[in-house]
Amino acid sequence: MRVAVATAMHTSGESFDRPGCYENTRVAVLKYLLDWISWKFEAETFIMWLYGDAGAGKSAIAQTLAMQCDAEKSLLASFFFSKNDPRRSTDASFAATLVYQLLKAVPALKAIVSEIIEADPLIFEQAPEIQISSLFVKPINELLRHSSGSTPISLPHLIIVDGLDECGNAETQCRILKVLLNLCRQCDLPLKVLVACRPEVEITSSFNSDPLVSYSTRLALDTRFKPEEDIRTFLTGHFESIKATHPLKNHIPSSWPSNDVVRTLVRRSSGQFIYASTIVKYFSSPRHKPTDRLEKVLGLRPLSSDRDLPFAVLDALYVHLLLSIPPENLEMVLKILGLIVIVQPVVGAYGAFDLRDLKWLSLFLSVDVDDIELYLVDLSSVIRWEQSSTGPRVHVTHASLTEFLLDSRRSQHLHIKQSLAFAEAAQITMRHIKSQTDG
């Protein structure tokens, strides 16, 4: 029999791996989501898709929202998927976990659910859609039909699902979206469901297709909400905390770090909280000198050993993303990235052409335009396509991805050698010149 997974809930004792938003950050995003949850706009949409780049802070927002709405008695259930926890990396206990929280939020449903389980002891071995229909939708509808003097809106009505992209495979992820849509359409209680995840290709396709597109809305964690300002608040707050509480606080200058250093760190974060939180954890260590460790992050001081890894969390993310690419495509993807992040910054200074442009990449590599897009489709959480005057252009949203690819100690077998990238670009250029000359 399936059982609920405590670590998947927002109240889990292990939720330290997904801390909420730092104080006085993400204020505008949270207000927007709370207004939607409170029916202040788009009351006809059941599902909100909160998406953004890898490390943009989606889980922190989901956790903060869950805690706040739970305190306000509007949260019905939550589930936080994670590829790092086998109990949370599949949909096996998804329905059971939601049902458990439903009974805690609405105790009056216990008798109804108990009868259903008693009549079918193997219900938790059924497909997720059957479990949700029988143990979630049916009890709520029955309670509402037999209640007197109460209205559906008086019950908790929010469900939060975070990290959907970390659940099983693409087929499972799309299946869960279908289950959630059917839940909203069949339930007599008006529900709001927040789904927070990366814009993986299959998930994006589901949200762009009927019937989900007609019942959902979406919110991108992009520059609209000025993440750089929140990251600056996050960094300066932690710097002040280190100067006040670190065992070596008496040896840290009051002016540390300089405004220029903070600006550099904000710029390197590229609007992604994962970079800021990774380096803060590194130089906040009570067993090391914060000033020395910050210099290592900035590249001003050599690392002490192979175990001294300032960007370990980021590196694990990039390795996971790159190894998710079909093996037969990986070589070409690394070649494209080499042109974009290594060669282009140099040739771009001369203004002859821009290798970030889809048309130039296509011509340069002698690959069809649509093939270029397919090669990069699995990197949608660290790159995006932007429209320029010359057409679609690749924009790498993680500045630290370049540093990762160029540092062999960090990227290992995924390392792109700078000299080889330029040599290969020169060879390709010479082949094109020769073909034009021969023609």
VEXPA-694371 format. One record per residue (C-alpha): residue number from 1; chain; x, y, z. Coordinates in nm, 3 decimals, always signed. Example, Ala and Ser with C-alpha at 12.3 -4.5 7.8 and 13.67 -1.06 7.14 Angstrom:
<sites>
[1 'A' [+1.230 -0.450 +0.780]]
[2 'A' [+1.367 -0.106 +0.714]]
</sites>
This chain:
<sites>
[1 'A' [+0.000 +0.000 +0.000]]
[2 'A' [+0.128 +0.345 -0.093]]
[3 'A' [+0.194 +0.583 +0.192]]
[4 'A' [+0.231 +0.959 +0.202]]
[5 'A' [+0.582 +1.100 +0.167]]
[6 'A' [+0.646 +1.343 +0.451]]
[7 'A' [+0.955 +1.493 +0.285]]
[8 'A' [+0.745 +1.600 -0.013]]
[9 'A' [+0.532 +1.833 +0.200]]
[10 'A' [+0.611 +2.196 +0.276]]
[11 'A' [+0.607 +2.116 +0.650]]
[12 'A' [+0.875 +1.848 +0.622]]
[13 'A' [+1.160 +1.852 +0.871]]
[14 'A' [+1.388 +1.806 +0.571]]
[15 'A' [+1.264 +2.117 +0.393]]
[16 'A' [+1.596 +2.282 +0.481]]
[17 'A' [+1.704 +2.179 +0.130]]
[18 'A' [+1.451 +2.427 -0.010]]
[19 'A' [+1.459 +2.733 +0.218]]
[20 'A' [+1.200 +2.999 +0.154]]
[21 'A' [+1.263 +3.343 +0.010]]
[22 'A' [+1.513 +3.564 +0.190]]
[23 'A' [+1.356 +3.847 +0.387]]
[24 'A' [+1.237 +4.140 +0.174]]
[25 'A' [+1.300 +3.959 -0.153]]
[26 'A' [+1.056 +3.829 -0.416]]
[27 'A' [+0.792 +4.063 -0.278]]
[28 'A' [+0.639 +4.151 -0.617]]
[29 'A' [+0.630 +3.789 -0.734]]
[30 'A' [+0.464 +3.666 -0.415]]
[31 'A' [+0.204 +3.944 -0.428]]
[32 'A' [+0.121 +3.856 -0.789]]
[33 'A' [+0.071 +3.490 -0.700]]
[34 'A' [-0.132 +3.568 -0.388]]
[35 'A' [-0.361 +3.794 -0.589]]
[36 'A' [-0.420 +3.515 -0.839]]
[37 'A' [-0.485 +3.264 -0.560]]
[38 'A' [-0.732 +3.510 -0.404]]
[39 'A' [-0.932 +3.534 -0.729]]
[40 'A' [-0.836 +3.898 -0.786]]
[41 'A' [-0.766 +3.830 -1.154]]
[42 'A' [-0.802 +3.543 -1.402]]
[43 'A' [-1.059 +3.372 -1.182]]
[44 'A' [-1.139 +3.136 -1.468]]
[45 'A' [-0.789 +2.982 -1.475]]
[46 'A' [-0.734 +2.681 -1.250]]
[47 'A' [-0.360 +2.629 -1.297]]
[48 'A' [-0.072 +2.876 -1.275]]
[49 'A' [+0.260 +2.769 -1.430]]
[50 'A' [+0.551 +2.942 -1.255]]
[51 'A' [+0.857 +2.882 -1.470]]
[52 'A' [+1.208 +3.012 -1.511]]
[53 'A' [+1.570 +2.921 -1.564]]
[54 'A' [+1.743 +2.659 -1.355]]
[55 'A' [+1.823 +2.812 -1.017]]
[56 'A' [+1.592 +3.110 -1.059]]
[57 'A' [+1.437 +3.052 -0.716]]
[58 'A' [+1.112 +2.874 -0.805]]
[59 'A' [+1.127 +2.631 -0.512]]
[60 'A' [+1.198 +2.908 -0.262]]
[61 'A' [+0.893 +3.096 -0.387]]
[62 'A' [+0.678 +2.782 -0.375]]
[63 'A' [+0.795 +2.704 -0.020]]
[64 'A' [+0.732 +3.059 +0.103]]
[65 'A' [+0.390 +3.065 -0.060]]
[66 'A' [+0.299 +2.727 +0.090]]
[67 'A' [+0.393 +2.836 +0.441]]
[68 'A' [+0.205 +3.165 +0.410]]
[69 'A' [-0.109 +3.012 +0.262]]
[70 'A' [-0.103 +2.730 +0.517]]
[71 'A' [-0.101 +2.990 +0.795]]
[72 'A' [-0.395 +3.162 +0.626]]
[73 'A' [-0.584 +2.829 +0.596]]
[74 'A' [-0.603 +2.847 +0.217]]
[75 'A' [-0.353 +2.566 +0.139]]
[76 'A' [-0.506 +2.227 +0.070]]
[77 'A' [-0.193 +2.028 -0.017]]
[78 'A' [+0.161 +2.050 -0.155]]
[79 'A' [+0.414 +1.821 -0.319]]
[80 'A' [+0.780 +1.905 -0.379]]
[81 'A' [+0.945 +1.671 -0.628]]
[82 'A' [+1.321 +1.617 -0.621]]
[83 'A' [+1.549 +1.403 -0.835]]
[84 'A' [+1.781 +1.366 -0.533]]
[85 'A' [+1.522 +1.182 -0.323]]
[86 'A' [+1.391 +0.850 -0.461]]
[87 'A' [+1.068 +0.899 -0.266]]
[88 'A' [+1.010 +1.230 -0.443]]
[89 'A' [+1.147 +1.154 -0.788]]
[90 'A' [+0.844 +0.952 -0.906]]
[91 'A' [+0.466 +0.984 -0.895]]
[92 'A' [+0.425 +0.662 -0.693]]
[93 'A' [+0.314 +0.840 -0.375]]
[94 'A' [+0.189 +1.162 -0.531]]
[95 'A' [-0.183 +1.092 -0.483]]
[96 'A' [-0.141 +0.938 -0.135]]
[97 'A' [+0.053 +1.245 -0.018]]
[98 'A' [-0.213 +1.484 -0.146]]
[99 'A' [-0.492 +1.279 +0.012]]
[100 'A' [-0.312 +1.271 +0.347]]
[101 'A' [-0.289 +1.651 +0.350]]
[102 'A' [-0.650 +1.682 +0.235]]
[103 'A' [-0.767 +1.488 +0.541]]
[104 'A' [-0.554 +1.704 +0.770]]
[105 'A' [-0.694 +2.022 +0.616]]
[106 'A' [-1.055 +1.897 +0.610]]
[107 'A' [-1.101 +1.640 +0.893]]
[108 'A' [-1.470 +1.601 +0.803]]
[109 'A' [-1.359 +1.399 +0.499]]
[110 'A' [-1.194 +1.119 +0.700]]
[111 'A' [-1.507 +0.907 +0.733]]
[112 'A' [-1.585 +0.930 +0.361]]
[113 'A' [-1.229 +0.842 +0.256]]
[114 'A' [-1.209 +0.557 +0.507]]
[115 'A' [-1.521 +0.399 +0.358]]
[116 'A' [-1.375 +0.420 +0.008]]
[117 'A' [-1.046 +0.258 +0.116]]
[118 'A' [-1.230 -0.011 +0.310]]
[119 'A' [-1.437 -0.093 +0.003]]
[120 'A' [-1.124 -0.104 -0.217]]
[121 'A' [-0.808 -0.181 -0.010]]
[122 'A' [-0.598 -0.178 -0.328]]
[123 'A' [-0.703 +0.171 -0.433]]
[124 'A' [-0.350 +0.306 -0.378]]
[125 'A' [-0.220 +0.057 -0.633]]
[126 'A' [-0.442 +0.209 -0.902]]
[127 'A' [-0.332 +0.475 -1.149]]
[128 'A' [-0.283 +0.827 -1.004]]
[129 'A' [-0.585 +0.962 -1.189]]
[130 'A' [-0.806 +0.695 -1.034]]
[131 'A' [-0.668 +0.759 -0.686]]
[132 'A' [-0.722 +1.134 -0.716]]
[133 'A' [-1.072 +1.092 -0.856]]
[134 'A' [-1.178 +0.841 -0.590]]
[135 'A' [-1.001 +0.975 -0.281]]
[136 'A' [-0.979 +1.349 -0.350]]
[137 'A' [-1.251 +1.464 -0.586]]
[138 'A' [-1.532 +1.231 -0.484]]
[139 'A' [-1.505 +1.297 -0.106]]
[140 'A' [-1.496 +1.675 -0.154]]
[141 'A' [-1.795 +1.670 -0.387]]
[142 'A' [-1.990 +1.446 -0.150]]
[143 'A' [-1.914 +1.669 +0.147]]
[144 'A' [-2.021 +1.981 -0.040]]
[145 'A' [-2.346 +1.823 -0.157]]
[146 'A' [-2.443 +1.720 +0.196]]
[147 'A' [-2.319 +2.026 +0.382]]
[148 'A' [-2.558 +2.296 +0.490]]
[149 'A' [-2.481 +2.659 +0.544]]
[150 'A' [-2.130 +2.635 +0.402]]
[151 'A' [-1.991 +2.741 +0.065]]
[152 'A' [-1.711 +2.585 -0.139]]
[153 'A' [-1.491 +2.893 -0.104]]
[154 'A' [-1.481 +2.843 +0.275]]
[155 'A' [-1.260 +2.538 +0.232]]
[156 'A' [-0.885 +2.551 +0.157]]
[157 'A' [-0.849 +2.566 -0.219]]
[158 'A' [-0.478 +2.584 -0.312]]
[159 'A' [-0.253 +2.298 -0.426]]
[160 'A' [+0.118 +2.358 -0.486]]
[161 'A' [+0.331 +2.123 -0.698]]
[162 'A' [+0.699 +2.214 -0.722]]
[163 'A' [+0.979 +2.063 -0.930]]
[164 'A' [+0.759 +1.875 -1.175]]
[165 'A' [+1.055 +1.856 -1.415]]
[166 'A' [+1.235 +1.639 -1.156]]
[167 'A' [+0.965 +1.372 -1.153]]
[168 'A' [+1.037 +1.058 -1.353]]
[169 'A' [+1.038 +1.108 -1.728]]
[170 'A' [+0.857 +1.342 -1.965]]
[171 'A' [+0.563 +1.106 -2.001]]
[172 'A' [+0.510 +1.099 -1.624]]
[173 'A' [+0.534 +1.477 -1.598]]
[174 'A' [+0.271 +1.531 -1.866]]
[175 'A' [+0.051 +1.270 -1.703]]
[176 'A' [+0.061 +1.458 -1.373]]
[177 'A' [-0.042 +1.777 -1.551]]
[178 'A' [-0.338 +1.590 -1.697]]
[179 'A' [-0.428 +1.455 -1.350]]
[180 'A' [-0.418 +1.806 -1.203]]
[181 'A' [-0.631 +1.947 -1.483]]
[182 'A' [-0.892 +1.673 -1.442]]
[183 'A' [-0.889 +1.731 -1.067]]
[184 'A' [-0.973 +2.098 -1.116]]
[185 'A' [-1.240 +2.030 -1.377]]
[186 'A' [-1.415 +1.753 -1.182]]
[187 'A' [-1.402 +1.904 -0.834]]
[188 'A' [-1.702 +2.108 -0.716]]
[189 'A' [-1.465 +2.309 -0.498]]
[190 'A' [-1.308 +2.592 -0.704]]
[191 'A' [-0.938 +2.511 -0.692]]
[192 'A' [-0.617 +2.691 -0.772]]
[193 'A' [-0.307 +2.484 -0.857]]
[194 'A' [+0.042 +2.632 -0.872]]
[195 'A' [+0.292 +2.428 -1.076]]
[196 'A' [+0.652 +2.547 -1.045]]
[197 'A' [+0.915 +2.396 -1.272]]
[198 'A' [+1.167 +2.454 -1.548]]
[199 'A' [+1.038 +2.508 -1.904]]
[200 'A' [+1.138 +2.164 -2.031]]
[201 'A' [+1.024 +2.097 -2.386]]
[202 'A' [+0.751 +1.841 -2.308]]
[203 'A' [+0.610 +2.045 -2.020]]
[204 'A' [+0.606 +2.358 -2.236]]
[205 'A' [+0.429 +2.164 -2.510]]
[206 'A' [+0.162 +2.047 -2.264]]
[207 'A' [+0.094 +2.401 -2.144]]
[208 'A' [+0.073 +2.519 -2.505]]
[209 'A' [-0.177 +2.250 -2.604]]
[210 'A' [-0.548 +2.196 -2.548]]
[211 'A' [-0.711 +2.149 -2.313]]
[212 'A' [-0.449 +2.272 -2.063]]
[213 'A' [-0.383 +2.599 -2.243]]
[214 'A' [-0.749 +2.697 -2.200]]
[215 'A' [-0.751 +2.644 -1.824]]
[216 'A' [-0.409 +2.774 -1.726]]
[217 'A' [-0.204 +3.088 -1.706]]
[218 'A' [+0.168 +3.136 -1.657]]
[219 'A' [+0.426 +3.355 -1.491]]
[220 'A' [+0.790 +3.376 -1.599]]
[221 'A' [+1.061 +3.454 -1.345]]
[222 'A' [+1.238 +3.699 -1.572]]
[223 'A' [+1.374 +4.053 -1.559]]
[224 'A' [+1.022 +4.188 -1.513]]
[225 'A' [+1.059 +4.130 -1.138]]
[226 'A' [+1.414 +4.275 -1.120]]
[227 'A' [+1.587 +3.974 -0.963]]
[228 'A' [+1.920 +4.159 -0.950]]
[229 'A' [+1.785 +4.387 -0.678]]
[230 'A' [+1.667 +4.088 -0.474]]
[231 'A' [+2.003 +3.916 -0.519]]
[232 'A' [+2.183 +4.230 -0.403]]
[233 'A' [+1.961 +4.236 -0.092]]
[234 'A' [+2.034 +3.867 -0.035]]
[235 'A' [+2.411 +3.910 -0.068]]
[236 'A' [+2.446 +4.226 +0.139]]
[237 'A' [+2.228 +4.075 +0.412]]
[238 'A' [+2.453 +3.770 +0.435]]
[239 'A' [+2.769 +3.979 +0.429]]
[240 'A' [+2.640 +4.180 +0.724]]
[241 'A' [+2.546 +3.859 +0.905]]
[242 'A' [+2.897 +3.718 +0.854]]
[243 'A' [+3.056 +4.035 +0.991]]
[244 'A' [+2.831 +4.015 +1.296]]
[245 'A' [+2.840 +3.643 +1.378]]
[246 'A' [+3.144 +3.473 +1.221]]
[247 'A' [+3.408 +3.342 +1.468]]
[248 'A' [+3.663 +3.563 +1.288]]
[249 'A' [+3.440 +3.870 +1.283]]
[250 'A' [+3.702 +4.081 +1.462]]
[251 'A' [+3.938 +4.027 +1.169]]
[252 'A' [+3.690 +4.124 +0.899]]
[253 'A' [+3.706 +4.492 +0.788]]
[254 'A' [+3.382 +4.683 +0.833]]
[255 'A' [+3.404 +4.794 +0.469]]
[256 'A' [+3.418 +4.431 +0.345]]
[257 'A' [+3.325 +4.366 +0.072]]
[258 'A' [+3.345 +4.672 -0.151]]
[259 'A' [+3.047 +4.791 -0.354]]
[260 'A' [+3.235 +4.693 -0.669]]
[261 'A' [+3.265 +4.334 -0.547]]
[262 'A' [+2.894 +4.316 -0.470]]
[263 'A' [+2.814 +4.451 -0.815]]
[264 'A' [+3.044 +4.187 -0.969]]
[265 'A' [+2.872 +3.906 -0.780]]
[266 'A' [+2.527 +4.034 -0.877]]
[267 'A' [+2.635 +4.050 -1.242]]
[268 'A' [+2.775 +3.697 -1.229]]
[269 'A' [+2.451 +3.572 -1.079]]
[270 'A' [+2.272 +3.661 -1.405]]
[271 'A' [+1.946 +3.693 -1.213]]
[272 'A' [+1.974 +3.334 -1.083]]
[273 'A' [+1.955 +3.286 -0.707]]
[274 'A' [+2.139 +2.954 -0.725]]
[275 'A' [+2.468 +3.131 -0.796]]
[276 'A' [+2.425 +3.370 -0.504]]
[277 'A' [+2.314 +3.100 -0.259]]
[278 'A' [+2.600 +2.870 -0.366]]
[279 'A' [+2.877 +3.124 -0.306]]
[280 'A' [+2.719 +3.248 +0.018]]
[281 'A' [+2.722 +2.895 +0.156]]
[282 'A' [+3.087 +2.866 +0.054]]
[283 'A' [+3.226 +3.183 +0.210]]
[284 'A' [+2.999 +3.168 +0.516]]
[285 'A' [+3.174 +2.857 +0.649]]
[286 'A' [+3.262 +2.913 +1.018]]
[287 'A' [+3.577 +2.700 +0.971]]
[288 'A' [+3.731 +2.918 +0.701]]
[289 'A' [+3.824 +3.283 +0.652]]
[290 'A' [+3.537 +3.453 +0.467]]
[291 'A' [+3.768 +3.710 +0.310]]
[292 'A' [+3.994 +3.440 +0.165]]
[293 'A' [+3.704 +3.237 +0.035]]
[294 'A' [+3.546 +3.538 -0.132]]
[295 'A' [+3.874 +3.601 -0.312]]
[296 'A' [+3.867 +3.240 -0.434]]
[297 'A' [+3.517 +3.291 -0.570]]
[298 'A' [+3.642 +3.601 -0.752]]
[299 'A' [+3.945 +3.413 -0.887]]
[300 'A' [+4.188 +3.633 -0.696]]
[301 'A' [+4.327 +3.349 -0.485]]
[302 'A' [+4.403 +2.989 -0.592]]
[303 'A' [+4.194 +2.704 -0.455]]
[304 'A' [+4.364 +2.510 -0.178]]
[305 'A' [+4.289 +2.157 -0.300]]
[306 'A' [+4.079 +1.946 -0.534]]
[307 'A' [+3.819 +1.925 -0.259]]
[308 'A' [+3.789 +2.303 -0.239]]
[309 'A' [+3.480 +2.346 -0.458]]
[310 'A' [+3.317 +2.692 -0.440]]
[311 'A' [+3.063 +2.612 -0.712]]
[312 'A' [+2.980 +2.249 -0.635]]
[313 'A' [+2.602 +2.295 -0.645]]
[314 'A' [+2.616 +2.486 -0.973]]
[315 'A' [+2.850 +2.231 -1.126]]
[316 'A' [+2.616 +1.945 -1.034]]
[317 'A' [+2.330 +2.133 -1.203]]
[318 'A' [+2.524 +2.191 -1.526]]
[319 'A' [+2.647 +1.831 -1.540]]
[320 'A' [+2.290 +1.707 -1.492]]
[321 'A' [+2.158 +1.930 -1.770]]
[322 'A' [+2.430 +1.842 -2.019]]
[323 'A' [+2.410 +1.470 -1.950]]
[324 'A' [+2.034 +1.484 -2.007]]
[325 'A' [+2.109 +1.558 -2.372]]
[326 'A' [+2.090 +1.250 -2.598]]
[327 'A' [+2.447 +1.112 -2.621]]
[328 'A' [+2.446 +1.131 -2.999]]
[329 'A' [+2.381 +1.509 -2.978]]
[330 'A' [+2.619 +1.604 -2.699]]
[331 'A' [+2.925 +1.661 -2.918]]
[332 'A' [+2.737 +1.902 -3.143]]
[333 'A' [+2.581 +2.081 -2.844]]
[334 'A' [+2.926 +2.139 -2.691]]
[335 'A' [+3.051 +2.261 -3.030]]
[336 'A' [+2.763 +2.511 -3.051]]
[337 'A' [+2.824 +2.627 -2.694]]
[338 'A' [+3.192 +2.671 -2.772]]
[339 'A' [+3.108 +2.901 -3.062]]
[340 'A' [+2.859 +3.100 -2.857]]
[341 'A' [+3.043 +3.147 -2.527]]
[342 'A' [+3.410 +3.126 -2.634]]
[343 'A' [+3.453 +3.229 -2.997]]
[344 'A' [+3.175 +3.488 -3.030]]
[345 'A' [+3.299 +3.726 -2.756]]
[346 'A' [+3.624 +3.760 -2.957]]
[347 'A' [+3.491 +3.777 -3.315]]
[348 'A' [+3.201 +3.992 -3.195]]
[349 'A' [+3.443 +4.271 -3.116]]
[350 'A' [+3.500 +4.311 -3.490]]
[351 'A' [+3.130 +4.324 -3.571]]
[352 'A' [+3.158 +4.103 -3.878]]
[353 'A' [+2.890 +3.856 -3.773]]
[354 'A' [+2.725 +3.720 -3.461]]
[355 'A' [+2.751 +3.348 -3.395]]
[356 'A' [+2.463 +3.372 -3.151]]
[357 'A' [+2.233 +3.433 -3.448]]
[358 'A' [+2.054 +3.120 -3.556]]
[359 'A' [+2.121 +3.188 -3.924]]
[360 'A' [+2.496 +3.233 -3.868]]
[361 'A' [+2.520 +2.920 -3.655]]
[362 'A' [+2.337 +2.730 -3.926]]
[363 'A' [+2.566 +2.858 -4.203]]
[364 'A' [+2.882 +2.821 -3.998]]
[365 'A' [+2.813 +2.460 -3.900]]
[366 'A' [+2.640 +2.363 -4.226]]
[367 'A' [+2.341 +2.244 -4.023]]
[368 'A' [+1.975 +2.316 -4.089]]
[369 'A' [+1.821 +2.595 -3.881]]
[370 'A' [+1.561 +2.369 -3.724]]
[371 'A' [+1.833 +2.117 -3.632]]
[372 'A' [+2.017 +2.387 -3.433]]
[373 'A' [+1.704 +2.448 -3.230]]
[374 'A' [+1.659 +2.076 -3.171]]
[375 'A' [+2.017 +2.037 -3.054]]
[376 'A' [+1.964 +2.305 -2.789]]
[377 'A' [+1.609 +2.210 -2.687]]
[378 'A' [+1.724 +2.033 -2.368]]
[379 'A' [+1.907 +2.343 -2.243]]
[380 'A' [+1.594 +2.558 -2.219]]
[381 'A' [+1.658 +2.620 -1.848]]
[382 'A' [+1.996 +2.788 -1.909]]
[383 'A' [+1.945 +2.944 -2.253]]
[384 'A' [+1.664 +3.117 -2.434]]
[385 'A' [+1.592 +3.241 -2.782]]
[386 'A' [+1.558 +3.614 -2.828]]
[387 'A' [+1.441 +3.804 -3.133]]
[388 'A' [+1.692 +4.045 -3.286]]
[389 'A' [+1.688 +4.253 -3.602]]
[390 'A' [+1.850 +3.962 -3.785]]
[391 'A' [+1.624 +3.689 -3.643]]
[392 'A' [+1.637 +3.444 -3.350]]
[393 'A' [+1.945 +3.468 -3.133]]
[394 'A' [+2.072 +3.237 -2.856]]
[395 'A' [+2.112 +3.401 -2.516]]
[396 'A' [+2.292 +3.208 -2.240]]
[397 'A' [+2.109 +3.308 -1.923]]
[398 'A' [+2.373 +3.166 -1.686]]
[399 'A' [+2.696 +3.365 -1.709]]
[400 'A' [+2.860 +3.104 -1.484]]
[401 'A' [+2.799 +2.833 -1.747]]
[402 'A' [+3.087 +2.978 -1.948]]
[403 'A' [+3.320 +2.958 -1.648]]
[404 'A' [+3.210 +2.598 -1.590]]
[405 'A' [+3.277 +2.490 -1.948]]
[406 'A' [+3.622 +2.654 -1.955]]
[407 'A' [+3.738 +2.509 -1.622]]
[408 'A' [+3.843 +2.147 -1.679]]
[409 'A' [+3.848 +2.074 -1.307]]
[410 'A' [+3.482 +2.167 -1.281]]
[411 'A' [+3.345 +2.034 -1.610]]
[412 'A' [+3.586 +1.739 -1.653]]
[413 'A' [+3.485 +1.540 -1.964]]
[414 'A' [+3.242 +1.819 -2.061]]
[415 'A' [+3.526 +2.071 -2.071]]
[416 'A' [+3.562 +2.287 -2.382]]
[417 'A' [+3.925 +2.375 -2.454]]
[418 'A' [+3.953 +2.737 -2.559]]
[419 'A' [+4.238 +2.675 -2.803]]
[420 'A' [+4.052 +2.389 -2.971]]
[421 'A' [+3.734 +2.596 -3.000]]
[422 'A' [+3.922 +2.871 -3.186]]
[423 'A' [+4.113 +2.619 -3.397]]
[424 'A' [+3.795 +2.445 -3.499]]
[425 'A' [+3.627 +2.778 -3.575]]
[426 'A' [+3.926 +2.872 -3.793]]
[427 'A' [+3.909 +2.539 -3.979]]
[428 'A' [+3.538 +2.584 -4.045]]
[429 'A' [+3.602 +2.937 -4.170]]
[430 'A' [+3.876 +2.817 -4.403]]
[431 'A' [+3.649 +2.544 -4.543]]
[432 'A' [+3.384 +2.803 -4.618]]
[433 'A' [+3.638 +3.032 -4.786]]
[434 'A' [+3.775 +2.742 -4.990]]
[435 'A' [+3.427 +2.636 -5.101]]
[436 'A' [+3.350 +2.992 -5.208]]
[437 'A' [+3.683 +3.016 -5.394]]
[438 'A' [+3.639 +2.679 -5.565]]
[439 'A' [+3.288 +2.775 -5.661]]
</sites>
